[in-house]
Amino acid sequence: MFEIGQKVVCVKTHSKGAVKEGEIYTVLDLKVDCCKNFVLDVGIRQREYPPDQLFYCVNNTHLMYDDGIWWIGYRLFKPIDDLYNEEIEELMQEVYEKQPFEL
């Protein structure tokens, strides 16, 4: 579903405001965090925590810092390609459901 270099859109603003709904990001890396959740690196770097805190994961909340990277849970993102495909499918469904013009 996700791959490195892929464009994604944020579908829900992060609780700490790290990413915002509607913004487009590029997946730089992906992995499974310490809580066994799939997380993405979309270029957000931690700034408010001390540099000696290299690794931080809290109770399955998808919050992790590793070498300054703010890893964020995949559920906050959707691949842009998927959104376009869904929109096209919805539009085509409307076309198929409409009756042709009668002369």
N, CA, C and O atoms as CSV, one atom per row, in Angstrom:
chain,resi,resn,atom,element,x,y,z
A,1,MET,N,N,0.821,-1.193,0.000
A,1,MET,CA,C,0.000,0.000,0.000
A,1,MET,C,C,0.867,1.259,0.000
A,1,MET,O,O,0.568,2.209,-0.723
A,2,PHE,N,N,1.923,1.277,0.791
A,2,PHE,CA,C,2.836,2.420,0.816
A,2,PHE,C,C,4.201,1.974,0.319
A,2,PHE,O,O,4.596,0.823,0.508
A,3,GLU,N,N,4.921,2.899,-0.322
A,3,GLU,CA,C,6.278,2.599,-0.747
A,3,GLU,C,C,7.115,3.866,-0.703
A,3,GLU,O,O,6.586,4.975,-0.774
A,4,ILE,N,N,8.409,3.696,-0.587
A,4,ILE,CA,C,9.319,4.835,-0.518
A,4,ILE,C,C,9.219,5.642,-1.812
A,4,ILE,O,O,9.207,5.085,-2.909
A,5,GLY,N,N,9.148,6.963,-1.659
A,5,GLY,CA,C,9.047,7.866,-2.801
A,5,GLY,C,C,7.617,8.188,-3.199
A,5,GLY,O,O,7.385,9.051,-4.045
A,6,GLN,N,N,6.669,7.508,-2.602
A,6,GLN,CA,C,5.257,7.693,-2.937
A,6,GLN,C,C,4.708,8.977,-2.312
A,6,GLN,O,O,5.056,9.329,-1.185
A,7,LYS,N,N,3.849,9.668,-3.056
A,7,LYS,CA,C,3.163,10.852,-2.535
A,7,LYS,C,C,1.937,10.386,-1.756
A,7,LYS,O,O,1.184,9.526,-2.212
A,8,VAL,N,N,1.748,10.977,-0.559
A,8,VAL,CA,C,0.593,10.653,0.278
A,8,VAL,C,C,-0.042,11.951,0.757
A,8,VAL,O,O,0.613,12.992,0.822
A,9,VAL,N,N,-1.325,11.873,1.091
A,9,VAL,CA,C,-2.015,13.026,1.647
A,9,VAL,C,C,-2.403,12.671,3.079
A,9,VAL,O,O,-2.798,11.543,3.373
A,10,CYS,N,N,-2.281,13.653,3.956
A,10,CYS,CA,C,-2.675,13.451,5.351
A,10,CYS,C,C,-4.200,13.526,5.419
A,10,CYS,O,O,-4.799,14.501,4.965
A,11,VAL,N,N,-4.825,12.494,5.989
A,11,VAL,CA,C,-6.288,12.453,6.069
A,11,VAL,C,C,-6.803,12.829,7.458
A,11,VAL,O,O,-8.009,12.975,7.658
A,12,LYS,N,N,-5.885,12.984,8.416
A,12,LYS,CA,C,-6.271,13.407,9.767
A,12,LYS,C,C,-5.080,14.111,10.398
A,12,LYS,O,O,-3.969,13.579,10.388
A,13,THR,N,N,-5.297,15.294,10.945
A,13,THR,CA,C,-4.232,16.054,11.585
A,13,THR,C,C,-3.707,15.289,12.789
A,13,THR,O,O,-4.484,14.760,13.583
A,14,HIS,N,N,-2.388,15.233,12.923
A,14,HIS,CA,C,-1.723,14.560,14.043
A,14,HIS,C,C,-2.088,15.264,15.341
A,14,HIS,O,O,-2.242,16.485,15.363
A,15,SER,N,N,-2.226,14.507,16.418
A,15,SER,CA,C,-2.652,15.077,17.701
A,15,SER,C,C,-1.712,16.164,18.207
A,15,SER,O,O,-2.143,17.056,18.937
A,16,LYS,N,N,-0.448,16.105,17.835
A,16,LYS,CA,C,0.510,17.135,18.232
A,16,LYS,C,C,0.795,18.109,17.092
A,16,LYS,O,O,1.685,18.952,17.201
A,17,GLY,N,N,0.039,17.994,15.995
A,17,GLY,CA,C,0.190,18.912,14.876
A,17,GLY,C,C,1.385,18.637,13.972
A,17,GLY,O,O,1.753,19.483,13.157
A,18,ALA,N,N,1.989,17.468,14.106
A,18,ALA,CA,C,3.170,17.138,13.295
A,18,ALA,C,C,2.844,17.155,11.808
A,18,ALA,O,O,3.622,17.674,11.008
A,19,VAL,N,N,1.703,16.595,11.435
A,19,VAL,CA,C,1.224,16.637,10.052
A,19,VAL,C,C,-0.211,17.147,10.075
A,19,VAL,O,O,-0.935,16.952,11.052
A,20,LYS,N,N,-0.612,17.797,9.000
A,20,LYS,CA,C,-1.938,18.416,8.972
A,20,LYS,C,C,-2.786,17.854,7.838
A,20,LYS,O,O,-2.294,17.587,6.741
A,21,GLU,N,N,-4.073,17.682,8.131
A,21,GLU,CA,C,-5.022,17.158,7.153
A,21,GLU,C,C,-4.975,17.984,5.870
A,21,GLU,O,O,-4.966,19.214,5.900
A,22,GLY,N,N,-4.945,17.270,4.742
A,22,GLY,CA,C,-4.945,17.914,3.442
A,22,GLY,C,C,-3.561,18.196,2.875
A,22,GLY,O,O,-3.421,18.449,1.679
A,23,GLU,N,N,-2.538,18.156,3.721
A,23,GLU,CA,C,-1.173,18.397,3.253
A,23,GLU,C,C,-0.630,17.164,2.537
A,23,GLU,O,O,-0.968,16.034,2.890
A,24,ILE,N,N,0.204,17.385,1.539
A,24,ILE,CA,C,0.797,16.289,0.776
A,24,ILE,C,C,2.240,16.092,1.232
A,24,ILE,O,O,2.986,17.056,1.406
A,25,TYR,N,N,2.622,14.833,1.423
A,25,TYR,CA,C,3.959,14.461,1.878
A,25,TYR,C,C,4.511,13.371,0.973
A,25,TYR,O,O,3.768,12.739,0.222
A,26,THR,N,N,5.822,13.155,1.048
A,26,THR,CA,C,6.472,12.066,0.336
A,26,THR,C,C,6.995,11.073,1.357
A,26,THR,O,O,7.625,11.468,2.338
A,27,VAL,N,N,6.742,9.791,1.142
A,27,VAL,CA,C,7.239,8.748,2.037
A,27,VAL,C,C,8.745,8.611,1.817
A,27,VAL,O,O,9.193,8.238,0.733
A,28,LEU,N,N,9.518,8.916,2.861
A,28,LEU,CA,C,10.974,8.821,2.781
A,28,LEU,C,C,11.471,7.462,3.262
A,28,LEU,O,O,12.492,6.962,2.790
A,29,ASP,N,N,10.742,6.872,4.200
A,29,ASP,CA,C,11.099,5.556,4.734
A,29,ASP,C,C,9.885,5.003,5.452
A,29,ASP,O,O,8.950,5.743,5.758
A,30,LEU,N,N,9.894,3.704,5.722
A,30,LEU,CA,C,8.803,3.059,6.455
A,30,LEU,C,C,9.355,1.888,7.249
A,30,LEU,O,O,10.360,1.281,6.879
A,31,LYS,N,N,8.676,1.583,8.349
A,31,LYS,CA,C,9.099,0.463,9.187
A,31,LYS,C,C,8.012,0.139,10.203
A,31,LYS,O,O,6.977,0.802,10.261
A,32,VAL,N,N,8.267,-0.894,11.005
A,32,VAL,CA,C,7.383,-1.277,12.101
A,32,VAL,C,C,8.011,-0.741,13.375
A,32,VAL,O,O,9.196,-0.965,13.624
A,33,ASP,N,N,7.218,-0.026,14.195
A,33,ASP,CA,C,7.772,0.582,15.409
A,33,ASP,C,C,7.814,-0.401,16.574
A,33,ASP,O,O,7.489,-1.578,16.419
A,34,CYS,N,N,8.216,0.091,17.734
A,34,CYS,CA,C,8.381,-0.752,18.915
A,34,CYS,C,C,7.064,-1.328,19.414
A,34,CYS,O,O,7.064,-2.305,20.164
A,35,CYS,N,N,5.960,-0.749,19.015
A,35,CYS,CA,C,4.630,-1.240,19.411
A,35,CYS,C,C,4.017,-2.113,18.323
A,35,CYS,O,O,2.832,-2.445,18.376
A,36,LYS,N,N,4.827,-2.481,17.340
A,36,LYS,CA,C,4.395,-3.337,16.222
A,36,LYS,C,C,3.402,-2.640,15.291
A,36,LYS,O,O,2.554,-3.289,14.678
A,37,ASN,N,N,3.515,-1.324,15.190
A,37,ASN,CA,C,2.677,-0.539,14.280
A,37,ASN,C,C,3.487,-0.113,13.066
A,37,ASN,O,O,4.686,0.146,13.171
A,38,PHE,N,N,2.831,-0.043,11.920
A,38,PHE,CA,C,3.464,0.398,10.685
A,38,PHE,C,C,3.533,1.917,10.697
A,38,PHE,O,O,2.504,2.581,10.820
A,39,VAL,N,N,4.739,2.477,10.572
A,39,VAL,CA,C,4.930,3.921,10.659
A,39,VAL,C,C,5.718,4.427,9.454
A,39,VAL,O,O,6.468,3.685,8.820
A,40,LEU,N,N,5.523,5.719,9.156
A,40,LEU,CA,C,6.147,6.342,7.993
A,40,LEU,C,C,7.030,7.509,8.404
A,40,LEU,O,O,6.743,8.210,9.374
A,41,ASP,N,N,8.098,7.705,7.660
A,41,ASP,CA,C,8.906,8.919,7.746
A,41,ASP,C,C,8.490,9.773,6.564
A,41,ASP,O,O,8.746,9.420,5.413
A,42,VAL,N,N,7.847,10.897,6.850
A,42,VAL,CA,C,7.405,11.811,5.783
A,42,VAL,C,C,8.147,13.141,5.864
A,42,VAL,O,O,7.666,14.166,5.382
A,43,GLY,N,N,9.321,13.107,6.480
A,43,GLY,CA,C,10.160,14.303,6.516
A,43,GLY,C,C,9.983,15.190,7.725
A,43,GLY,O,O,10.541,16.286,7.765
A,44,ILE,N,N,9.221,14.750,8.716
A,44,ILE,CA,C,9.039,15.551,9.924
A,44,ILE,C,C,10.158,15.188,10.900
A,44,ILE,O,O,10.389,14.014,11.189
A,45,ARG,N,N,10.841,16.203,11.398
A,45,ARG,CA,C,11.941,15.968,12.325
A,45,ARG,C,C,11.564,16.494,13.701
A,45,ARG,O,O,10.927,17.540,13.821
A,46,GLN,N,N,11.958,15.772,14.728
A,46,GLN,CA,C,11.641,16.203,16.091
A,46,GLN,C,C,12.491,17.415,16.443
A,46,GLN,O,O,13.678,17.471,16.122
A,47,ARG,N,N,11.872,18.378,17.102
A,47,ARG,CA,C,12.570,19.593,17.481
A,47,ARG,C,C,12.423,19.883,18.984
A,47,ARG,O,O,13.284,20.526,19.584
A,48,GLU,N,N,11.346,19.411,19.573
A,48,GLU,CA,C,11.055,19.823,20.943
A,48,GLU,C,C,11.578,18.868,22.012
A,48,GLU,O,O,11.356,19.101,23.200
A,49,TYR,N,N,12.259,17.811,21.619
A,49,TYR,CA,C,12.783,16.868,22.591
A,49,TYR,C,C,14.293,16.909,22.580
A,49,TYR,O,O,14.893,17.187,21.542
A,50,PRO,N,N,14.931,16.637,23.728
A,50,PRO,CA,C,16.396,16.710,23.800
A,50,PRO,C,C,17.065,15.683,22.883
A,50,PRO,O,O,16.524,14.602,22.650
A,51,PRO,N,N,18.244,16.032,22.366
A,51,PRO,CA,C,18.931,15.145,21.432
A,51,PRO,C,C,19.322,13.794,22.026
A,51,PRO,O,O,19.535,12.838,21.281
A,52,ASP,N,N,19.420,13.697,23.347
A,52,ASP,CA,C,19.788,12.406,23.943
A,52,ASP,C,C,18.607,11.431,23.932
A,52,ASP,O,O,18.770,10.258,24.268
A,53,GLN,N,N,17.428,11.906,23.549
A,53,GLN,CA,C,16.247,11.040,23.468
A,53,GLN,C,C,16.148,10.527,22.030
A,53,GLN,O,O,15.384,11.050,21.220
A,54,LEU,N,N,16.935,9.497,21.734
A,54,LEU,CA,C,17.028,9.003,20.366
A,54,LEU,C,C,15.886,8.073,19.992
A,54,LEU,O,O,15.591,7.889,18.811
A,55,PHE,N,N,15.242,7.484,20.997
A,55,PHE,CA,C,14.184,6.527,20.699
A,55,PHE,C,C,13.069,6.708,21.714
A,55,PHE,O,O,13.312,6.674,22.920
A,56,TYR,N,N,11.857,6.899,21.238
A,56,TYR,CA,C,10.752,7.192,22.137
A,56,TYR,C,C,9.471,6.644,21.547
A,56,TYR,O,O,9.085,7.025,20.442
A,57,CYS,N,N,8.812,5.762,22.261
A,57,CYS,CA,C,7.559,5.183,21.790
A,57,CYS,C,C,6.599,5.125,22.972
A,57,CYS,O,O,6.975,4.663,24.050
A,58,VAL,N,N,5.381,5.582,22.788
A,58,VAL,CA,C,4.446,5.685,23.904
A,58,VAL,C,C,3.180,4.887,23.662
A,58,VAL,O,O,2.432,5.181,22.729
A,59,ASN,N,N,2.935,3.908,24.467
A,59,ASN,CA,C,1.664,3.175,24.552
A,59,ASN,C,C,0.874,3.066,23.259
A,59,ASN,O,O,-0.305,3.420,23.223
A,60,ASN,N,N,1.490,2.593,22.224
A,60,ASN,CA,C,0.770,2.317,20.991
A,60,ASN,C,C,0.158,3.570,20.362
A,60,ASN,O,O,-0.858,3.476,19.673
A,61,THR,N,N,0.758,4.736,20.588
A,61,THR,CA,C,0.210,5.970,20.032
A,61,THR,C,C,0.910,6.399,18.747
A,61,THR,O,O,0.671,7.502,18.255
A,62,HIS,N,N,1.758,5.557,18.204
A,62,HIS,CA,C,2.440,5.852,16.942
A,62,HIS,C,C,3.340,7.075,17.061
A,62,HIS,O,O,3.490,7.829,16.100
A,63,LEU,N,N,3.925,7.275,18.205
A,63,LEU,CA,C,4.827,8.406,18.415
A,63,LEU,C,C,6.215,7.845,18.659
A,63,LEU,O,O,6.446,7.200,19.682
A,64,MET,N,N,7.141,8.076,17.745
A,64,MET,CA,C,8.472,7.536,17.924
A,64,MET,C,C,9.489,8.475,17.308
A,64,MET,O,O,9.283,9.022,16.225
A,65,TYR,N,N,10.567,8.646,18.004
A,65,TYR,CA,C,11.685,9.434,17.508
A,65,TYR,C,C,12.879,8.498,17.427
A,65,TYR,O,O,13.141,7.742,18.362
A,66,ASP,N,N,13.583,8.543,16.347
A,66,ASP,CA,C,14.754,7.705,16.161
A,66,ASP,C,C,15.721,8.498,15.298
A,66,ASP,O,O,15.441,8.747,14.125
A,67,ASP,N,N,16.853,8.898,15.860
A,67,ASP,CA,C,17.822,9.719,15.133
A,67,ASP,C,C,17.182,11.003,14.600
A,67,ASP,O,O,17.522,11.459,13.508
A,68,GLY,N,N,16.267,11.578,15.359
A,68,GLY,CA,C,15.645,12.837,14.969
A,68,GLY,C,C,14.441,12.703,14.061
A,68,GLY,O,O,13.787,13.704,13.771
A,69,ILE,N,N,14.123,11.498,13.599
A,69,ILE,CA,C,12.975,11.289,12.711
A,69,ILE,C,C,11.710,11.130,13.541
A,69,ILE,O,O,11.696,10.394,14.527
A,70,TRP,N,N,10.660,11.814,13.145
A,70,TRP,CA,C,9.366,11.648,13.809
A,70,TRP,C,C,8.565,10.670,12.966
A,70,TRP,O,O,7.987,11.039,11.944
A,71,TRP,N,N,8.540,9.420,13.406
A,71,TRP,CA,C,7.810,8.366,12.708
A,71,TRP,C,C,6.334,8.507,13.040
A,71,TRP,O,O,5.968,8.649,14.207
A,72,ILE,N,N,5.487,8.469,12.022
A,72,ILE,CA,C,4.060,8.725,12.216
A,72,ILE,C,C,3.247,7.561,11.659
A,72,ILE,O,O,3.552,7.035,10.588
A,73,GLY,N,N,2.207,7.163,12.398
A,73,GLY,CA,C,1.366,6.032,12.014
A,73,GLY,C,C,0.757,6.194,10.630
A,73,GLY,O,O,0.308,7.276,10.249
A,74,TYR,N,N,0.755,5.102,9.893
A,74,TYR,CA,C,0.277,5.106,8.508
A,74,TYR,C,C,-1.199,5.487,8.387
A,74,TYR,O,O,-1.627,5.956,7.332
A,75,ARG,N,N,-1.977,5.294,9.440
A,75,ARG,CA,C,-3.418,5.573,9.360
A,75,ARG,C,C,-3.729,7.049,9.130
A,75,ARG,O,O,-4.844,7.394,8.740
A,76,LEU,N,N,-2.761,7.913,9.368
A,76,LEU,CA,C,-2.977,9.340,9.141
A,76,LEU,C,C,-2.798,9.722,7.673
A,76,LEU,O,O,-2.996,10.879,7.303
A,77,PHE,N,N,-2.421,8.748,6.834
A,77,PHE,CA,C,-2.123,9.041,5.434
A,77,PHE,C,C,-2.878,8.115,4.495
A,77,PHE,O,O,-3.293,7.015,4.862
A,78,LYS,N,N,-3.038,8.597,3.281
A,78,LYS,CA,C,-3.611,7.782,2.221
A,78,LYS,C,C,-2.825,8.086,0.941
A,78,LYS,O,O,-2.586,9.251,0.621
A,79,PRO,N,N,-2.426,7.045,0.214
A,79,PRO,CA,C,-1.716,7.293,-1.044
A,79,PRO,C,C,-2.577,8.099,-2.005
A,79,PRO,O,O,-3.769,7.826,-2.153
A,80,ILE,N,N,-1.989,9.074,-2.647
A,80,ILE,CA,C,-2.738,9.919,-3.568
A,80,ILE,C,C,-3.309,9.098,-4.709
A,80,ILE,O,O,-4.438,9.346,-5.133
A,81,ASP,N,N,-2.567,8.134,-5.214
A,81,ASP,CA,C,-3.064,7.281,-6.297
A,81,ASP,C,C,-4.368,6.611,-5.901
A,81,ASP,O,O,-5.287,6.525,-6.715
A,82,ASP,N,N,-4.465,6.129,-4.655
A,82,ASP,CA,C,-5.693,5.483,-4.183
A,82,ASP,C,C,-6.860,6.450,-4.197
A,82,ASP,O,O,-7.977,6.071,-4.552
A,83,LEU,N,N,-6.613,7.709,-3.810
A,83,LEU,CA,C,-7.689,8.701,-3.792
A,83,LEU,C,C,-8.204,8.968,-5.200
A,83,LEU,O,O,-9.413,9.055,-5.415
A,84,TYR,N,N,-7.292,9.099,-6.160
A,84,TYR,CA,C,-7.711,9.327,-7.534
A,84,TYR,C,C,-8.494,8.132,-8.066
A,84,TYR,O,O,-9.510,8.301,-8.739
A,85,ASN,N,N,-8.020,6.929,-7.764
A,85,ASN,CA,C,-8.707,5.731,-8.234
A,85,ASN,C,C,-10.117,5.638,-7.649
A,85,ASN,O,O,-11.058,5.283,-8.358
A,86,GLU,N,N,-10.271,5.955,-6.355
A,86,GLU,CA,C,-11.590,5.929,-5.720
A,86,GLU,C,C,-12.514,6.970,-6.348
A,86,GLU,O,O,-13.686,6.694,-6.605
A,87,GLU,N,N,-11.980,8.167,-6.593
A,87,GLU,CA,C,-12.795,9.234,-7.180
A,87,GLU,C,C,-13.248,8.845,-8.587
A,87,GLU,O,O,-14.408,9.046,-8.947
A,88,ILE,N,N,-12.338,8.293,-9.372
A,88,ILE,CA,C,-12.683,7.851,-10.727
A,88,ILE,C,C,-13.745,6.763,-10.664
A,88,ILE,O,O,-14.695,6.772,-11.446
A,89,GLU,N,N,-13.586,5.833,-9.740
A,89,GLU,CA,C,-14.560,4.746,-9.603
A,89,GLU,C,C,-15.945,5.286,-9.244
A,89,GLU,O,O,-16.949,4.826,-9.788
A,90,GLU,N,N,-16.006,6.260,-8.333
A,90,GLU,CA,C,-17.285,6.862,-7.947
A,90,GLU,C,C,-17.930,7.580,-9.137
A,90,GLU,O,O,-19.135,7.460,-9.359
A,91,LEU,N,N,-17.130,8.319,-9.891
A,91,LEU,CA,C,-17.666,9.029,-11.056
A,91,LEU,C,C,-18.168,8.052,-12.117
A,91,LEU,O,O,-19.216,8.276,-12.723
A,92,MET,N,N,-17.430,6.977,-12.340
A,92,MET,CA,C,-17.854,5.982,-13.321
A,92,MET,C,C,-19.135,5.290,-12.873
A,92,MET,O,O,-19.983,4.964,-13.703
A,93,GLN,N,N,-19.285,5.062,-11.575
A,93,GLN,CA,C,-20.500,4.442,-11.045
A,93,GLN,C,C,-21.707,5.333,-11.334
A,93,GLN,O,O,-22.780,4.840,-11.681
A,94,GLU,N,N,-21.526,6.647,-11.190
A,94,GLU,CA,C,-22.607,7.589,-11.516
A,94,GLU,C,C,-22.974,7.497,-12.991
A,94,GLU,O,O,-24.153,7.510,-13.347
A,95,VAL,N,N,-21.966,7.404,-13.841
A,95,VAL,CA,C,-22.208,7.297,-15.285
A,95,VAL,C,C,-23.004,6.039,-15.594
A,95,VAL,O,O,-23.958,6.084,-16.371
A,96,TYR,N,N,-22.623,4.921,-14.997
A,96,TYR,CA,C,-23.300,3.651,-15.268
A,96,TYR,C,C,-24.737,3.635,-14.741
A,96,TYR,O,O,-25.598,2.965,-15.312
A,97,GLU,N,N,-25.000,4.369,-13.655
A,97,GLU,CA,C,-26.332,4.370,-13.047
A,97,GLU,C,C,-27.312,5.298,-13.760
A,97,GLU,O,O,-28.522,5.092,-13.665
A,98,LYS,N,N,-26.832,6.292,-14.455
A,98,LYS,CA,C,-27.703,7.262,-15.118
A,98,LYS,C,C,-28.311,6.649,-16.367
A,98,LYS,O,O,-27.685,5.846,-17.059
A,99,GLN,N,N,-29.518,7.038,-16.631
A,99,GLN,CA,C,-30.230,6.578,-17.828
A,99,GLN,C,C,-29.782,7.400,-19.031
A,99,GLN,O,O,-29.532,8.599,-18.900
A,100,PRO,N,N,-29.678,6.781,-20.184
A,100,PRO,CA,C,-29.302,7.552,-21.369
A,100,PRO,C,C,-30.405,8.533,-21.747
A,100,PRO,O,O,-31.565,8.365,-21.371
A,101,PHE,N,N,-30.019,9.559,-22.500
A,101,PHE,CA,C,-31.021,10.536,-22.971
A,101,PHE,C,C,-32.011,9.858,-23.901
A,101,PHE,O,O,-31.652,9.037,-24.745
A,102,GLU,N,N,-33.253,10.226,-23.719
A,102,GLU,CA,C,-34.286,9.699,-24.629
A,102,GLU,C,C,-34.665,10.797,-25.606
A,102,GLU,O,O,-34.859,11.950,-25.222
A,103,LEU,N,N,-34.765,10.429,-26.860
A,103,LEU,CA,C,-35.122,11.405,-27.897
A,103,LEU,C,C,-36.550,11.276,-28.282
A,103,LEU,O,O,-37.027,12.017,-29.142
